[in-house]
Amino acid sequence: MSTPAPSSPTADAVVSPLRSQTDVVVHGIKEMITTGLLGAGSRLPIEKDLADRLGVSRSSLREGVRALALMGVLETRQGDGTYVTSLDASLLLAPMGFVVDLQTPADSAHLQAVRRVLETESAALAAQRIDDAAVTAAAAILAGVEPLLDHPDEADHDTIMEADIAFHRIIAHASGNPALEALIDSLASRTVRGRMWRAISVEGAVRSTHREHQAILAALAAHDSERARLRMATHLLEVEDYIVTHPIADETSRAAGAAASPRARDAQ
């Protein structure tokens, strides 16, 4: 008796009642990428051929392609077909920022804790890999806000927060880990909101944050991973503790973030 040919994962997905046709398309194209049939920058087969390959209708194929485009996996070029994107981590993880923004104030402390874990590791890695140019750029950012620290007015807070964002981004980039950098960036809006409100409402917070940044930079410049890790952890715990003890303030900070200058919103 002959042995029946094994069914493909895609075919199994088609007959499964638990999977929609769109799921089949998403799973099938993902499998084509992970198995090497499609690579970054590859053009997808024409619609009819791909629909036949996946065992779905052309309308279902279009829905699946649209879903993957929203995820940053595919891009459709008018008149030229559909292509796999660069699959860069920052592109694929970008939707996480949208998810983070939908979290309630009750979730803020959890998000801050995740950010602290990621940035602490980022600082440790950056201390090993950061070059003189990045150290100089970070130092210039800190020097640029020095005149605003003692008596910042409302307008100055935007400038200070932009500098804060830029400083942390230099460190994340210097970690040399694109996935880690993208994850940190996706959580940035929540961290910025908490820092903004703390800077506005807590006397001396701006000056204290600046001292913490200087201590982090000194550890990075010395290529001291352990000290950089500890300095970053201490720095981010300040914001985390504030959010835990001021949950209502975090909700108010949403409004502050929404009303921030276009430059500050773009930086987030």
MODELLER restraints for C-alpha pairs under 7 A, 6 or more apart:
rsr = mdl.restraints
at = mdl.atoms
rsr.add(forms.Gaussian(group=physical.xy_distance, feature=features.Distance(at['CA:10:A'], at['CA:24:A']), mean=6.79, stdev=0.5))
rsr.add(forms.Gaussian(group=physical.xy_distance, feature=features.Distance(at['CA:10:A'], at['CA:28:A']), mean=5.75, stdev=0.5))
rsr.add(forms.Gaussian(group=physical.xy_distance, feature=features.Distance(at['CA:10:A'], at['CA:54:A']), mean=6.35, stdev=0.5))
rsr.add(forms.Gaussian(group=physical.xy_distance, feature=features.Distance(at['CA:13:A'], at['CA:19:A']), mean=6.47, stdev=0.5))
rsr.add(forms.Gaussian(group=physical.xy_distance, feature=features.Distance(at['CA:13:A'], at['CA:24:A']), mean=5.96, stdev=0.5))
rsr.add(forms.Gaussian(group=physical.xy_distance, feature=features.Distance(at['CA:14:A'], at['CA:24:A']), mean=6.24, stdev=0.5))
rsr.add(forms.Gaussian(group=physical.xy_distance, feature=features.Distance(at['CA:14:A'], at['CA:55:A']), mean=6.92, stdev=0.5))
rsr.add(forms.Gaussian(group=physical.xy_distance, feature=features.Distance(at['CA:21:A'], at['CA:56:A']), mean=6.41, stdev=0.5))
rsr.add(forms.Gaussian(group=physical.xy_distance, feature=features.Distance(at['CA:21:A'], at['CA:60:A']), mean=5.89, stdev=0.5))
rsr.add(forms.Gaussian(group=physical.xy_distance, feature=features.Distance(at['CA:22:A'], at['CA:60:A']), mean=5.58, stdev=0.5))
rsr.add(forms.Gaussian(group=physical.xy_distance, feature=features.Distance(at['CA:22:A'], at['CA:61:A']), mean=6.78, stdev=0.5))
rsr.add(forms.Gaussian(group=physical.xy_distance, feature=features.Distance(at['CA:22:A'], at['CA:63:A']), mean=6.08, stdev=0.5))
rsr.add(forms.Gaussian(group=physical.xy_distance, feature=features.Distance(at['CA:22:A'], at['CA:64:A']), mean=4.74, stdev=0.5))
rsr.add(forms.Gaussian(group=physical.xy_distance, feature=features.Distance(at['CA:23:A'], at['CA:64:A']), mean=6.98, stdev=0.5))
rsr.add(forms.Gaussian(group=physical.xy_distance, feature=features.Distance(at['CA:25:A'], at['CA:54:A']), mean=6.64, stdev=0.5))
rsr.add(forms.Gaussian(group=physical.xy_distance, feature=features.Distance(at['CA:25:A'], at['CA:61:A']), mean=5.96, stdev=0.5))
rsr.add(forms.Gaussian(group=physical.xy_distance, feature=features.Distance(at['CA:25:A'], at['CA:64:A']), mean=5.21, stdev=0.5))
rsr.add(forms.Gaussian(group=physical.xy_distance, feature=features.Distance(at['CA:26:A'], at['CA:64:A']), mean=5.48, stdev=0.5))
rsr.add(forms.Gaussian(group=physical.xy_distance, feature=features.Distance(at['CA:26:A'], at['CA:68:A']), mean=6.71, stdev=0.5))
rsr.add(forms.Gaussian(group=physical.xy_distance, feature=features.Distance(at['CA:28:A'], at['CA:54:A']), mean=6.46, stdev=0.5))
rsr.add(forms.Gaussian(group=physical.xy_distance, feature=features.Distance(at['CA:32:A'], at['CA:38:A']), mean=5.59, stdev=0.5))
rsr.add(forms.Gaussian(group=physical.xy_distance, feature=features.Distance(at['CA:33:A'], at['CA:39:A']), mean=5.82, stdev=0.5))
rsr.add(forms.Gaussian(group=physical.xy_distance, feature=features.Distance(at['CA:39:A'], at['CA:84:A']), mean=6.83, stdev=0.5))
rsr.add(forms.Gaussian(group=physical.xy_distance, feature=features.Distance(at['CA:40:A'], at['CA:84:A']), mean=5.36, stdev=0.5))
rsr.add(forms.Gaussian(group=physical.xy_distance, feature=features.Distance(at['CA:40:A'], at['CA:85:A']), mean=5.61, stdev=0.5))
rsr.add(forms.Gaussian(group=physical.xy_distance, feature=features.Distance(at['CA:40:A'], at['CA:86:A']), mean=4.88, stdev=0.5))
rsr.add(forms.Gaussian(group=physical.xy_distance, feature=features.Distance(at['CA:40:A'], at['CA:87:A']), mean=6.13, stdev=0.5))
rsr.add(forms.Gaussian(group=physical.xy_distance, feature=features.Distance(at['CA:41:A'], at['CA:83:A']), mean=5.94, stdev=0.5))
rsr.add(forms.Gaussian(group=physical.xy_distance, feature=features.Distance(at['CA:41:A'], at['CA:84:A']), mean=4.96, stdev=0.5))
rsr.add(forms.Gaussian(group=physical.xy_distance, feature=features.Distance(at['CA:41:A'], at['CA:85:A']), mean=5.44, stdev=0.5))
rsr.add(forms.Gaussian(group=physical.xy_distance, feature=features.Distance(at['CA:41:A'], at['CA:86:A']), mean=5.93, stdev=0.5))
rsr.add(forms.Gaussian(group=physical.xy_distance, feature=features.Distance(at['CA:42:A'], at['CA:83:A']), mean=5.49, stdev=0.5))
rsr.add(forms.Gaussian(group=physical.xy_distance, feature=features.Distance(at['CA:42:A'], at['CA:84:A']), mean=5.35, stdev=0.5))
rsr.add(forms.Gaussian(group=physical.xy_distance, feature=features.Distance(at['CA:43:A'], at['CA:82:A']), mean=5.86, stdev=0.5))
rsr.add(forms.Gaussian(group=physical.xy_distance, feature=features.Distance(at['CA:43:A'], at['CA:83:A']), mean=4.29, stdev=0.5))
rsr.add(forms.Gaussian(group=physical.xy_distance, feature=features.Distance(at['CA:43:A'], at['CA:84:A']), mean=6.44, stdev=0.5))
rsr.add(forms.Gaussian(group=physical.xy_distance, feature=features.Distance(at['CA:44:A'], at['CA:82:A']), mean=5.67, stdev=0.5))
rsr.add(forms.Gaussian(group=physical.xy_distance, feature=features.Distance(at['CA:44:A'], at['CA:83:A']), mean=5.70, stdev=0.5))
rsr.add(forms.Gaussian(group=physical.xy_distance, feature=features.Distance(at['CA:47:A'], at['CA:58:A']), mean=6.82, stdev=0.5))
rsr.add(forms.Gaussian(group=physical.xy_distance, feature=features.Distance(at['CA:48:A'], at['CA:58:A']), mean=6.80, stdev=0.5))
rsr.add(forms.Gaussian(group=physical.xy_distance, feature=features.Distance(at['CA:51:A'], at['CA:57:A']), mean=5.99, stdev=0.5))
rsr.add(forms.Gaussian(group=physical.xy_distance, feature=features.Distance(at['CA:51:A'], at['CA:58:A']), mean=5.67, stdev=0.5))
rsr.add(forms.Gaussian(group=physical.xy_distance, feature=features.Distance(at['CA:51:A'], at['CA:61:A']), mean=6.08, stdev=0.5))
rsr.add(forms.Gaussian(group=physical.xy_distance, feature=features.Distance(at['CA:68:A'], at['CA:74:A']), mean=5.59, stdev=0.5))
rsr.add(forms.Gaussian(group=physical.xy_distance, feature=features.Distance(at['CA:69:A'], at['CA:75:A']), mean=5.42, stdev=0.5))
rsr.add(forms.Gaussian(group=physical.xy_distance, feature=features.Distance(at['CA:71:A'], at['CA:92:A']), mean=6.18, stdev=0.5))
rsr.add(forms.Gaussian(group=physical.xy_distance, feature=features.Distance(at['CA:71:A'], at['CA:95:A']), mean=6.84, stdev=0.5))
rsr.add(forms.Gaussian(group=physical.xy_distance, feature=features.Distance(at['CA:72:A'], at['CA:85:A']), mean=6.90, stdev=0.5))
rsr.add(forms.Gaussian(group=physical.xy_distance, feature=features.Distance(at['CA:72:A'], at['CA:91:A']), mean=5.84, stdev=0.5))
rsr.add(forms.Gaussian(group=physical.xy_distance, feature=features.Distance(at['CA:72:A'], at['CA:92:A']), mean=5.21, stdev=0.5))
rsr.add(forms.Gaussian(group=physical.xy_distance, feature=features.Distance(at['CA:73:A'], at['CA:84:A']), mean=5.94, stdev=0.5))
rsr.add(forms.Gaussian(group=physical.xy_distance, feature=features.Distance(at['CA:73:A'], at['CA:85:A']), mean=5.54, stdev=0.5))
rsr.add(forms.Gaussian(group=physical.xy_distance, feature=features.Distance(at['CA:73:A'], at['CA:87:A']), mean=6.15, stdev=0.5))
rsr.add(forms.Gaussian(group=physical.xy_distance, feature=features.Distance(at['CA:73:A'], at['CA:92:A']), mean=6.75, stdev=0.5))
rsr.add(forms.Gaussian(group=physical.xy_distance, feature=features.Distance(at['CA:74:A'], at['CA:82:A']), mean=6.77, stdev=0.5))
rsr.add(forms.Gaussian(group=physical.xy_distance, feature=features.Distance(at['CA:74:A'], at['CA:83:A']), mean=5.59, stdev=0.5))
rsr.add(forms.Gaussian(group=physical.xy_distance, feature=features.Distance(at['CA:74:A'], at['CA:84:A']), mean=4.52, stdev=0.5))
rsr.add(forms.Gaussian(group=physical.xy_distance, feature=features.Distance(at['CA:74:A'], at['CA:85:A']), mean=5.26, stdev=0.5))
rsr.add(forms.Gaussian(group=physical.xy_distance, feature=features.Distance(at['CA:75:A'], at['CA:82:A']), mean=5.71, stdev=0.5))
rsr.add(forms.Gaussian(group=physical.xy_distance, feature=features.Distance(at['CA:75:A'], at['CA:83:A']), mean=5.39, stdev=0.5))
rsr.add(forms.Gaussian(group=physical.xy_distance, feature=features.Distance(at['CA:75:A'], at['CA:84:A']), mean=6.36, stdev=0.5))
rsr.add(forms.Gaussian(group=physical.xy_distance, feature=features.Distance(at['CA:75:A'], at['CA:85:A']), mean=6.14, stdev=0.5))
rsr.add(forms.Gaussian(group=physical.xy_distance, feature=features.Distance(at['CA:76:A'], at['CA:82:A']), mean=4.24, stdev=0.5))
rsr.add(forms.Gaussian(group=physical.xy_distance, feature=features.Distance(at['CA:76:A'], at['CA:83:A']), mean=6.28, stdev=0.5))
rsr.add(forms.Gaussian(group=physical.xy_distance, feature=features.Distance(at['CA:89:A'], at['CA:178:A']), mean=6.22, stdev=0.5))
rsr.add(forms.Gaussian(group=physical.xy_distance, feature=features.Distance(at['CA:89:A'], at['CA:179:A']), mean=5.23, stdev=0.5))
rsr.add(forms.Gaussian(group=physical.xy_distance, feature=features.Distance(at['CA:89:A'], at['CA:182:A']), mean=6.30, stdev=0.5))
rsr.add(forms.Gaussian(group=physical.xy_distance, feature=features.Distance(at['CA:90:A'], at['CA:179:A']), mean=6.84, stdev=0.5))
rsr.add(forms.Gaussian(group=physical.xy_distance, feature=features.Distance(at['CA:90:A'], at['CA:182:A']), mean=4.64, stdev=0.5))
rsr.add(forms.Gaussian(group=physical.xy_distance, feature=features.Distance(at['CA:93:A'], at['CA:182:A']), mean=6.33, stdev=0.5))
rsr.add(forms.Gaussian(group=physical.xy_distance, feature=features.Distance(at['CA:93:A'], at['CA:183:A']), mean=6.71, stdev=0.5))
rsr.add(forms.Gaussian(group=physical.xy_distance, feature=features.Distance(at['CA:94:A'], at['CA:186:A']), mean=6.14, stdev=0.5))
rsr.add(forms.Gaussian(group=physical.xy_distance, feature=features.Distance(at['CA:96:A'], at['CA:186:A']), mean=5.80, stdev=0.5))
rsr.add(forms.Gaussian(group=physical.xy_distance, feature=features.Distance(at['CA:97:A'], at['CA:186:A']), mean=4.28, stdev=0.5))
rsr.add(forms.Gaussian(group=physical.xy_distance, feature=features.Distance(at['CA:97:A'], at['CA:187:A']), mean=6.01, stdev=0.5))
rsr.add(forms.Gaussian(group=physical.xy_distance, feature=features.Distance(at['CA:100:A'], at['CA:187:A']), mean=6.59, stdev=0.5))
rsr.add(forms.Gaussian(group=physical.xy_distance, feature=features.Distance(at['CA:105:A'], at['CA:247:A']), mean=6.28, stdev=0.5))
rsr.add(forms.Gaussian(group=physical.xy_distance, feature=features.Distance(at['CA:105:A'], at['CA:250:A']), mean=6.22, stdev=0.5))
rsr.add(forms.Gaussian(group=physical.xy_distance, feature=features.Distance(at['CA:105:A'], at['CA:251:A']), mean=5.80, stdev=0.5))
rsr.add(forms.Gaussian(group=physical.xy_distance, feature=features.Distance(at['CA:106:A'], at['CA:247:A']), mean=6.98, stdev=0.5))
rsr.add(forms.Gaussian(group=physical.xy_distance, feature=features.Distance(at['CA:109:A'], at['CA:240:A']), mean=6.11, stdev=0.5))
rsr.add(forms.Gaussian(group=physical.xy_distance, feature=features.Distance(at['CA:109:A'], at['CA:243:A']), mean=6.09, stdev=0.5))
rsr.add(forms.Gaussian(group=physical.xy_distance, feature=features.Distance(at['CA:109:A'], at['CA:244:A']), mean=5.72, stdev=0.5))
rsr.add(forms.Gaussian(group=physical.xy_distance, feature=features.Distance(at['CA:112:A'], at['CA:191:A']), mean=6.60, stdev=0.5))
rsr.add(forms.Gaussian(group=physical.xy_distance, feature=features.Distance(at['CA:112:A'], at['CA:240:A']), mean=5.64, stdev=0.5))
rsr.add(forms.Gaussian(group=physical.xy_distance, feature=features.Distance(at['CA:113:A'], at['CA:240:A']), mean=6.79, stdev=0.5))
rsr.add(forms.Gaussian(group=physical.xy_distance, feature=features.Distance(at['CA:115:A'], at['CA:184:A']), mean=6.45, stdev=0.5))
rsr.add(forms.Gaussian(group=physical.xy_distance, feature=features.Distance(at['CA:115:A'], at['CA:187:A']), mean=6.57, stdev=0.5))
rsr.add(forms.Gaussian(group=physical.xy_distance, feature=features.Distance(at['CA:116:A'], at['CA:233:A']), mean=6.26, stdev=0.5))
rsr.add(forms.Gaussian(group=physical.xy_distance, feature=features.Distance(at['CA:116:A'], at['CA:236:A']), mean=5.74, stdev=0.5))
rsr.add(forms.Gaussian(group=physical.xy_distance, feature=features.Distance(at['CA:118:A'], at['CA:184:A']), mean=6.55, stdev=0.5))
rsr.add(forms.Gaussian(group=physical.xy_distance, feature=features.Distance(at['CA:119:A'], at['CA:184:A']), mean=6.80, stdev=0.5))
rsr.add(forms.Gaussian(group=physical.xy_distance, feature=features.Distance(at['CA:120:A'], at['CA:229:A']), mean=5.00, stdev=0.5))
rsr.add(forms.Gaussian(group=physical.xy_distance, feature=features.Distance(at['CA:120:A'], at['CA:232:A']), mean=5.42, stdev=0.5))
rsr.add(forms.Gaussian(group=physical.xy_distance, feature=features.Distance(at['CA:120:A'], at['CA:233:A']), mean=5.50, stdev=0.5))
rsr.add(forms.Gaussian(group=physical.xy_distance, feature=features.Distance(at['CA:121:A'], at['CA:229:A']), mean=6.44, stdev=0.5))
rsr.add(forms.Gaussian(group=physical.xy_distance, feature=features.Distance(at['CA:122:A'], at['CA:171:A']), mean=6.90, stdev=0.5))
rsr.add(forms.Gaussian(group=physical.xy_distance, feature=features.Distance(at['CA:122:A'], at['CA:172:A']), mean=5.65, stdev=0.5))
rsr.add(forms.Gaussian(group=physical.xy_distance, feature=features.Distance(at['CA:122:A'], at['CA:175:A']), mean=5.31, stdev=0.5))
rsr.add(forms.Gaussian(group=physical.xy_distance, feature=features.Distance(at['CA:123:A'], at['CA:171:A']), mean=6.20, stdev=0.5))
rsr.add(forms.Gaussian(group=physical.xy_distance, feature=features.Distance(at['CA:123:A'], at['CA:175:A']), mean=6.81, stdev=0.5))
rsr.add(forms.Gaussian(group=physical.xy_distance, feature=features.Distance(at['CA:123:A'], at['CA:228:A']), mean=5.65, stdev=0.5))
rsr.add(forms.Gaussian(group=physical.xy_distance, feature=features.Distance(at['CA:123:A'], at['CA:229:A']), mean=5.60, stdev=0.5))
rsr.add(forms.Gaussian(group=physical.xy_distance, feature=features.Distance(at['CA:123:A'], at['CA:232:A']), mean=6.73, stdev=0.5))
rsr.add(forms.Gaussian(group=physical.xy_distance, feature=features.Distance(at['CA:124:A'], at['CA:225:A']), mean=4.34, stdev=0.5))
rsr.add(forms.Gaussian(group=physical.xy_distance, feature=features.Distance(at['CA:124:A'], at['CA:226:A']), mean=6.34, stdev=0.5))
rsr.add(forms.Gaussian(group=physical.xy_distance, feature=features.Distance(at['CA:124:A'], at['CA:228:A']), mean=5.58, stdev=0.5))
rsr.add(forms.Gaussian(group=physical.xy_distance, feature=features.Distance(at['CA:124:A'], at['CA:229:A']), mean=4.94, stdev=0.5))
rsr.add(forms.Gaussian(group=physical.xy_distance, feature=features.Distance(at['CA:125:A'], at['CA:175:A']), mean=4.80, stdev=0.5))
rsr.add(forms.Gaussian(group=physical.xy_distance, feature=features.Distance(at['CA:125:A'], at['CA:225:A']), mean=6.78, stdev=0.5))
rsr.add(forms.Gaussian(group=physical.xy_distance, feature=features.Distance(at['CA:126:A'], at['CA:171:A']), mean=6.01, stdev=0.5))
rsr.add(forms.Gaussian(group=physical.xy_distance, feature=features.Distance(at['CA:126:A'], at['CA:174:A']), mean=4.84, stdev=0.5))
rsr.add(forms.Gaussian(group=physical.xy_distance, feature=features.Distance(at['CA:126:A'], at['CA:175:A']), mean=3.99, stdev=0.5))
rsr.add(forms.Gaussian(group=physical.xy_distance, feature=features.Distance(at['CA:126:A'], at['CA:220:A']), mean=6.90, stdev=0.5))
rsr.add(forms.Gaussian(group=physical.xy_distance, feature=features.Distance(at['CA:127:A'], at['CA:220:A']), mean=4.46, stdev=0.5))
rsr.add(forms.Gaussian(group=physical.xy_distance, feature=features.Distance(at['CA:127:A'], at['CA:223:A']), mean=4.41, stdev=0.5))
rsr.add(forms.Gaussian(group=physical.xy_distance, feature=features.Distance(at['CA:127:A'], at['CA:224:A']), mean=5.83, stdev=0.5))
rsr.add(forms.Gaussian(group=physical.xy_distance, feature=features.Distance(at['CA:127:A'], at['CA:225:A']), mean=5.06, stdev=0.5))
rsr.add(forms.Gaussian(group=physical.xy_distance, feature=features.Distance(at['CA:127:A'], at['CA:228:A']), mean=6.65, stdev=0.5))
rsr.add(forms.Gaussian(group=physical.xy_distance, feature=features.Distance(at['CA:128:A'], at['CA:223:A']), mean=5.49, stdev=0.5))
rsr.add(forms.Gaussian(group=physical.xy_distance, feature=features.Distance(at['CA:128:A'], at['CA:225:A']), mean=6.38, stdev=0.5))
rsr.add(forms.Gaussian(group=physical.xy_distance, feature=features.Distance(at['CA:129:A'], at['CA:174:A']), mean=6.36, stdev=0.5))
rsr.add(forms.Gaussian(group=physical.xy_distance, feature=features.Distance(at['CA:129:A'], at['CA:175:A']), mean=6.58, stdev=0.5))
rsr.add(forms.Gaussian(group=physical.xy_distance, feature=features.Distance(at['CA:130:A'], at['CA:174:A']), mean=5.21, stdev=0.5))
rsr.add(forms.Gaussian(group=physical.xy_distance, feature=features.Distance(at['CA:134:A'], at['CA:170:A']), mean=6.78, stdev=0.5))
rsr.add(forms.Gaussian(group=physical.xy_distance, feature=features.Distance(at['CA:135:A'], at['CA:221:A']), mean=6.32, stdev=0.5))
rsr.add(forms.Gaussian(group=physical.xy_distance, feature=features.Distance(at['CA:138:A'], at['CA:167:A']), mean=5.66, stdev=0.5))
rsr.add(forms.Gaussian(group=physical.xy_distance, feature=features.Distance(at['CA:138:A'], at['CA:170:A']), mean=6.82, stdev=0.5))
rsr.add(forms.Gaussian(group=physical.xy_distance, feature=features.Distance(at['CA:141:A'], at['CA:163:A']), mean=5.97, stdev=0.5))
rsr.add(forms.Gaussian(group=physical.xy_distance, feature=features.Distance(at['CA:141:A'], at['CA:167:A']), mean=6.64, stdev=0.5))
rsr.add(forms.Gaussian(group=physical.xy_distance, feature=features.Distance(at['CA:145:A'], at['CA:160:A']), mean=6.26, stdev=0.5))
rsr.add(forms.Gaussian(group=physical.xy_distance, feature=features.Distance(at['CA:148:A'], at['CA:156:A']), mean=6.60, stdev=0.5))
rsr.add(forms.Gaussian(group=physical.xy_distance, feature=features.Distance(at['CA:149:A'], at['CA:206:A']), mean=6.23, stdev=0.5))
rsr.add(forms.Gaussian(group=physical.xy_distance, feature=features.Distance(at['CA:149:A'], at['CA:207:A']), mean=5.65, stdev=0.5))
rsr.add(forms.Gaussian(group=physical.xy_distance, feature=features.Distance(at['CA:150:A'], at['CA:207:A']), mean=6.90, stdev=0.5))
rsr.add(forms.Gaussian(group=physical.xy_distance, feature=features.Distance(at['CA:158:A'], at['CA:264:A']), mean=6.17, stdev=0.5))
rsr.add(forms.Gaussian(group=physical.xy_distance, feature=features.Distance(at['CA:161:A'], at['CA:196:A']), mean=6.72, stdev=0.5))
rsr.add(forms.Gaussian(group=physical.xy_distance, feature=features.Distance(at['CA:162:A'], at['CA:264:A']), mean=6.06, stdev=0.5))
rsr.add(forms.Gaussian(group=physical.xy_distance, feature=features.Distance(at['CA:162:A'], at['CA:267:A']), mean=6.58, stdev=0.5))
rsr.add(forms.Gaussian(group=physical.xy_distance, feature=features.Distance(at['CA:172:A'], at['CA:181:A']), mean=5.00, stdev=0.5))
rsr.add(forms.Gaussian(group=physical.xy_distance, feature=features.Distance(at['CA:173:A'], at['CA:181:A']), mean=5.93, stdev=0.5))
rsr.add(forms.Gaussian(group=physical.xy_distance, feature=features.Distance(at['CA:188:A'], at['CA:268:A']), mean=6.09, stdev=0.5))
rsr.add(forms.Gaussian(group=physical.xy_distance, feature=features.Distance(at['CA:189:A'], at['CA:268:A']), mean=5.01, stdev=0.5))
rsr.add(forms.Gaussian(group=physical.xy_distance, feature=features.Distance(at['CA:193:A'], at['CA:253:A']), mean=5.64, stdev=0.5))
rsr.add(forms.Gaussian(group=physical.xy_distance, feature=features.Distance(at['CA:193:A'], at['CA:254:A']), mean=6.69, stdev=0.5))
rsr.add(forms.Gaussian(group=physical.xy_distance, feature=features.Distance(at['CA:193:A'], at['CA:257:A']), mean=5.98, stdev=0.5))
rsr.add(forms.Gaussian(group=physical.xy_distance, feature=features.Distance(at['CA:194:A'], at['CA:239:A']), mean=6.53, stdev=0.5))
rsr.add(forms.Gaussian(group=physical.xy_distance, feature=features.Distance(at['CA:194:A'], at['CA:243:A']), mean=6.65, stdev=0.5))
rsr.add(forms.Gaussian(group=physical.xy_distance, feature=features.Distance(at['CA:194:A'], at['CA:250:A']), mean=6.20, stdev=0.5))
rsr.add(forms.Gaussian(group=physical.xy_distance, feature=features.Distance(at['CA:194:A'], at['CA:253:A']), mean=6.73, stdev=0.5))
rsr.add(forms.Gaussian(group=physical.xy_distance, feature=features.Distance(at['CA:195:A'], at['CA:239:A']), mean=6.28, stdev=0.5))
rsr.add(forms.Gaussian(group=physical.xy_distance, feature=features.Distance(at['CA:197:A'], at['CA:253:A']), mean=5.63, stdev=0.5))
rsr.add(forms.Gaussian(group=physical.xy_distance, feature=features.Distance(at['CA:198:A'], at['CA:205:A']), mean=6.79, stdev=0.5))
rsr.add(forms.Gaussian(group=physical.xy_distance, feature=features.Distance(at['CA:199:A'], at['CA:205:A']), mean=5.27, stdev=0.5))
rsr.add(forms.Gaussian(group=physical.xy_distance, feature=features.Distance(at['CA:199:A'], at['CA:206:A']), mean=5.41, stdev=0.5))
rsr.add(forms.Gaussian(group=physical.xy_distance, feature=features.Distance(at['CA:212:A'], at['CA:235:A']), mean=5.95, stdev=0.5))
rsr.add(forms.Gaussian(group=physical.xy_distance, feature=features.Distance(at['CA:215:A'], at['CA:231:A']), mean=6.63, stdev=0.5))
rsr.add(forms.Gaussian(group=physical.xy_distance, feature=features.Distance(at['CA:216:A'], at['CA:228:A']), mean=5.57, stdev=0.5))
rsr.add(forms.Gaussian(group=physical.xy_distance, feature=features.Distance(at['CA:216:A'], at['CA:231:A']), mean=5.45, stdev=0.5))
rsr.add(forms.Gaussian(group=physical.xy_distance, feature=features.Distance(at['CA:216:A'], at['CA:232:A']), mean=6.25, stdev=0.5))
rsr.add(forms.Gaussian(group=physical.xy_distance, feature=features.Distance(at['CA:219:A'], at['CA:227:A']), mean=5.82, stdev=0.5))
rsr.add(forms.Gaussian(group=physical.xy_distance, feature=features.Distance(at['CA:219:A'], at['CA:228:A']), mean=4.98, stdev=0.5))
rsr.add(forms.Gaussian(group=physical.xy_distance, feature=features.Distance(at['CA:220:A'], at['CA:228:A']), mean=6.04, stdev=0.5))
rsr.add(forms.Gaussian(group=physical.xy_distance, feature=features.Distance(at['CA:243:A'], at['CA:250:A']), mean=6.37, stdev=0.5))
